[in-house]
Amino acid sequence: MSGANDARADGYGRIYQASGDQHIVEHHHHAPEWAGPDSVRHPAVGRTPVVLRDRVGEMDRLRAAVEPGVGNRAYVLHGMGGCGKTAVAHALFRHATDHAGRVGLWVNASDPASLRAGMLAVAADRGATDAELTGARSGLRPAADLVWHYLDASDRPWLLVLDNADTPAILRDGGWLRTSPAGIVVVTTRQAAARWWPGAELLQFGVLPREDAALVLQDLAPHAGSAEEAAEVADRLGHLPLALTLAGGFLAHQIIDPWSLADYRHGLEGGADLHPIELLDRGAEADAESRHLLSRTWQLSLEALTAQGLPEATALLRLLACWAGDPLPLTLLSGADLGAELHPSRVESALRGLLDHSLVELVPGRVRCLRVHGILLDSVARATPADQRELLVTTAAHLLGAVLPEVPERGDQDPAVILIAPHAIALLRRAVVDQSVGLAVVESAVDRVLRLVIAVHRSGDYASALTLANEALELATRRLPADNVFALRLRMRVGRALFRLGRFEESETVYEGVLDDCERTLGPDAPDTLEVSLRLGGPFFNLGRLQEAILLTRRAVQGRKEALGASHPLTLIARKCLLEFAAHPDAGALPDRDEILATGPAVIADCRSAAGEDHPMTLGAVLNYAYALAAAERPAEALPHARTAVSGYARLYDPDYPLLLNARRTLSVALDALGRHTEAIEQGEILVEGRTRVLGPTHPWTVHAEELLRHYRAGAARSA
């Protein structure tokens, strides 16, 4: 101001200068500059457990931390959203206030405004004056210093909980997280990176054990069903505390038509015409915030990652949602490319972001893996925009294909390949269920499962190969016709697994149906038609239909010769299969048995020339020739070939691998026929033990091995 009139305005007042008379009326409405929480003495949490299940070790550690005389410590409870960190902090809060003589202080640390307001309310609780608080609120004095001054000076020991501190930078940048001799600090967060929490003790939280997970449901809905039914629902929910709490809340509050646990499980499988995530969210309280809804809780972490400059973390998590919640080999992510959404050079940083926010976890073991909770994957997949899903499934199929061998070898497979099984099925399910995914992409997903089935089969695990093939076939034929070439190939693998499991009649039925469909849709000379023709000979051979087996095999041999040549590996495989039929008990009545047997040396020589001495195909030809020679009562000629097969397979495979056991069977037959009973018994015992372990005691080939062993022992007794 200038002139003779000096004035000063305070607060909301203003100064007016005018010439002449002025009539001024002002109405000042004074609203508070700051609205803090209603209370820091009572935890602001959602639905808390009736009983805190499991967490025994963690609670013992935390209870010891709030005993009298203990202070100057900070504990960070970290884990994925919904794993019950806040429930543990709440249980500790109650123990500290009710039994340990501490003042309990609870602050929402999810955002800067809530944290600042809550911490200033803590200062007020511990004795800060209105003037001091006003100065801190207006920025005239450091707010964090004021709060910690009064916490240090507290006349009573305290427990301070900083809940939902999922953005640690908020705590660090304001200096809000400190320790004090007067109390204990507990932080709950999804941020697992130790760099955010220097000097603190980190306690990681995950899902509950099965029994405790079931008890959570029974605590909330005790009359909804049995303990086993509760456990089955808990399994479907992946034992995640938030999901269990929502399910239990839903079951407990149905009035008109109460649901049982069985009803709820049916609903989770799609029986209630609701997506499982939508059904779970219906168990939330009416005014539940985002972090208490399964459809939204993890979005908070993804939004935080985007704010930190990692939007590609969302794209990576959507890609992971194409697979299953089982351990996923990290090599699968090498070269992941979603165009503008996720460049391969950013996969590493995106993954680190997901790890830091506890959205994924690393799994120790022989193969380096990561794991994502199944409920999280379901939630992310449901929220993925429809126009992105085909690209995601296509990319996921491509990445699977890069890890799976085009033509798996026999014997032990790469452990990473076997771990892919649940992910290949999950990918196929995503492709089949989502109508926005085209049929070409569905076929690509089926192809990946098919290659995996072959790998599992060739590892010798026929039961798993059958389960995998049947599950894939059931999914694939929801979108593809049963005579689609990929569906036909899956059906063929079902037949092969059934055959190896000794279920010859079932195998025959499957093969005959596939052969009819192949001939009708692909033609009589198509490669797949010739393949199923060759494979149908196996069950026919074991069911005594020798003539039909030979006719089918000769059809495959001739067709492949004409299309590929006599020395092509596929032709050689068919030629060596024909050799085996000369060993059938009824083969002596065949007019062309000697003709088939005479092809043995040429087949072996061609296999050796095409693939090498120790290749499984060559050894298979040697074994089949030895088998036929022994059956033709030419054991002296059979013996060296049988020994060659045994030693060759022993170099390639584990002792219980089926091909090696088959070679021992032929070797034992030749030895016994030559009167070398002790050696025959030795090989027979190895054969019986191996087939019992691999195939089970009731498998026809195990029973046959036991009969052979009894025969050898009887022969030895007669010779003694």
Buried (B, 14 or more C-beta within 10 A) or exposed (E): EEEEEEEEEEEEEEEEEEEEEEEEEEEEEEEEEBEBBEEBBEBBBBBBBBEBBBBEEBBEBBBEBBBEEBBEBBBBBBBBBBBBBBBBBBBBBBBBBEEBEBBBBBBBBBEBEBBBBBBBBBBBBBEBEEEBBEBBBEEEEBBBEBBBBBBBEBEEBBBBBBBBBBBBEBBEEBEBBBBBEBBBBBBBBBBBBEEBBEEBEBBBBBBBEBBBBBBBBBBBBEEBBEEEBBBBBBEBBBBBBBBBBBBBBBBBEBEEEEBBBBBBBEBBEEEBEBBBBBBBBBBBEEEBBBBBBBBBBBBBBBEBBBEBEBBBBBBBBBBBBBBBBBBBBBBBBEEBBBEEBBBEEBBEBBBBBBBBBBBBBEBEEEBEBBBBBBBBBBBBBBBBEEEBBBBBBBBBBBBBBEBBBEEBEBBBBBEBBBBBBBBBBBBBBBBBEBEEBBEEBBBBBBBBBBBBBBBBBBBBBBEBBBBBBBBBBEBBBEBBEBBBBBBBBBBBBBBBBBBBBBBBEBBBBBBBBBBEBBBEBBEEBBBBBBBBBBBBBBBBBBBEBBEBBBEBBBBBBBBBBEBBEBBBBBBBBBBBBBBBBBBBEEBEEBEEBEEBBEBBEEBBEBBBEBBEEBBBBBBBBBBBBBBBBBBBEBBEBBBEBBBBBBBBBBEBBEEBBBBBBBBBBBBBBBBBBBEBBEBBBBBBBBBBBBBBEBBEEEBEBBBBBBEBBEBBBEBBEEEE
